[in-house]
Amino acid sequence: MRIDLTGKTALVTGSTQGIGRAIAATLADAGARVAINGRRAEGVAETIDELRTESADRDLVAAAGDVTTAPGAEEVLAATGDVDILVNNLGIFGSMPPLEIDDDEWRRYFDVNVLAAVRLIRSSLPGMTARGWGRVLNIASDSAIVIPAEMIHYGVSKTALLGVSRGFAKEAAGTGVTVNSVIAGPTHTGGVEKFVYELVDPALPWDEAQREFMRLHRPQSLLQRLIEPEEIANMVAYLSSPLASATTGAAVRVDGGYVDSILP
């Protein structure tokens, strides 16, 4: 089975680091023209240079801009061109005592984790349906289903993203466009390393800290380790491809068995 995205243009939001960067690299290696997005033009340029150093054949375009604002989203879409594959990866997370999360923080999480995705879908979906082919993928989280006590606002925003995906899949019904969520489990990124050290002894070496975090805060993980970003990217590449033409309106898990359910 070979994933071939030749001739397709993908936009991956928040793709200068972590899961987004891994997704961008994997889609480019499958032949897609990939727009790299981040707020800072310098950071986007650096990421493109790094990705091309790893593989000179990657077709990459700079699409810097803040997609959490309407003008920023327009700027990013203009730099990208017609979007065939939209991966809404951008997201923020952090721990906070539930009763200390004020209205402004709730709104910030909703704006970044939900509304930014909605805005880009609203702009990209008509072109996809007119062309008769497209893929929309929203990167959700196990926290959408298993709401963590230490970051309720994050979990709820990802729950909303699952609803957004299902709703837009219905809007795209019968058009050749699929809309899905990818439920990522606890994943090893720089941001997650910082988060782990907020919850365990910061003096611990990383391997010990990771094990302690999983033991104390994610004990139901069947993988019993953090997921690597490339493992998330592999699922995204499949769902982005023609091979996944019958999968839409779904919440597909890449969670290491973290969610205790026999359903996807």
ChimeraX attribute file (.defattr): number of C-alpha atoms within 10 A of each C-alpha:
attribute: neighborCount
match mode: 1-to-1
recipient: residues
	/A:1	4
	/A:2	8
	/A:3	16
	/A:4	19
	/A:5	22
	/A:6	14
	/A:7	10
	/A:8	20
	/A:9	24
	/A:10	29
	/A:11	30
	/A:12	24
	/A:13	30
	/A:14	25
	/A:15	27
	/A:16	25
	/A:17	19
	/A:18	19
	/A:19	25
	/A:20	27
	/A:21	23
	/A:22	21
	/A:23	27
	/A:24	33
	/A:25	25
	/A:26	20
	/A:27	31
	/A:28	26
	/A:29	20
	/A:30	19
	/A:31	18
	/A:32	24
	/A:33	25
	/A:34	29
	/A:35	29
	/A:36	30
	/A:37	33
	/A:38	26
	/A:39	18
	/A:40	13
	/A:41	15
	/A:42	12
	/A:43	18
	/A:44	24
	/A:45	19
	/A:46	12
	/A:47	21
	/A:48	25
	/A:49	14
	/A:50	13
	/A:51	21
	/A:52	15
	/A:53	11
	/A:54	11
	/A:55	13
	/A:56	10
	/A:57	12
	/A:58	22
	/A:59	19
	/A:60	22
	/A:61	19
	/A:62	20
	/A:63	27
	/A:64	27
	/A:65	23
	/A:66	21
	/A:67	27
	/A:68	20
	/A:69	15
	/A:70	12
	/A:71	11
	/A:72	15
	/A:73	21
	/A:74	17
	/A:75	16
	/A:76	24
	/A:77	20
	/A:78	11
	/A:79	17
	/A:80	22
	/A:81	14
	/A:82	15
	/A:83	24
	/A:84	26
	/A:85	31
	/A:86	26
	/A:87	29
	/A:88	27
	/A:89	23
	/A:90	23
	/A:91	21
	/A:92	13
	/A:93	16
	/A:94	14
	/A:95	17
	/A:96	14
	/A:97	10
	/A:98	13
	/A:99	7
	/A:100	8
	/A:101	14
	/A:102	10
	/A:103	8
	/A:104	9
	/A:105	12
	/A:106	15
	/A:107	14
	/A:108	15
	/A:109	20
	/A:110	21
	/A:111	18
	/A:112	18
	/A:113	27
	/A:114	25
	/A:115	21
	/A:116	22
	/A:117	28
	/A:118	18
	/A:119	16
	/A:120	24
	/A:121	22
	/A:122	12
	/A:123	14
	/A:124	21
	/A:125	25
	/A:126	13
	/A:127	15
	/A:128	24
	/A:129	19
	/A:130	12
	/A:131	13
	/A:132	13
	/A:133	17
	/A:134	29
	/A:135	25
	/A:136	30
	/A:137	25
	/A:138	27
	/A:139	27
	/A:140	31
	/A:141	27
	/A:142	23
	/A:143	24
	/A:144	21
	/A:145	16
	/A:146	15
	/A:147	17
	/A:148	18
	/A:149	13
	/A:150	15
	/A:151	17
	/A:152	23
	/A:153	26
	/A:154	24
	/A:155	23
	/A:156	21
	/A:157	26
	/A:158	28
	/A:159	20
	/A:160	16
	/A:161	25
	/A:162	24
	/A:163	14
	/A:164	21
	/A:165	28
	/A:166	17
	/A:167	13
	/A:168	20
	/A:169	20
	/A:170	13
	/A:171	15
	/A:172	20
	/A:173	14
	/A:174	11
	/A:175	15
	/A:176	18
	/A:177	23
	/A:178	31
	/A:179	30
	/A:180	27
	/A:181	28
	/A:182	26
	/A:183	25
	/A:184	25
	/A:185	24
	/A:186	23
	/A:187	23
	/A:188	18
	/A:189	16
	/A:190	12
	/A:191	14
	/A:192	17
	/A:193	14
	/A:194	12
	/A:195	15
	/A:196	21
	/A:197	16
	/A:198	13
	/A:199	15
	/A:200	16
	/A:201	13
	/A:202	12
	/A:203	9
	/A:204	12
	/A:205	9
	/A:206	13
	/A:207	10
	/A:208	13
	/A:209	19
	/A:210	20
	/A:211	16
	/A:212	18
	/A:213	21
	/A:214	19
	/A:215	14
	/A:216	11
	/A:217	15
	/A:218	19
	/A:219	15
	/A:220	15
	/A:221	19
	/A:222	13
	/A:223	14
	/A:224	17
	/A:225	19
	/A:226	20
	/A:227	18
	/A:228	16
	/A:229	20
	/A:230	19
	/A:231	16
	/A:232	23
	/A:233	23
	/A:234	16
	/A:235	17
	/A:236	24
	/A:237	22
	/A:238	18
	/A:239	26
	/A:240	28
	/A:241	20
	/A:242	15
	/A:243	14
	/A:244	13
	/A:245	16
	/A:246	10
	/A:247	13
	/A:248	25
	/A:249	21
	/A:250	18
	/A:251	23
	/A:252	20
	/A:253	21
	/A:254	24
	/A:255	22
	/A:256	19
	/A:257	16
	/A:258	21
	/A:259	22
	/A:260	11
	/A:261	7
	/A:262	6
	/A:263	8
	/A:264	10
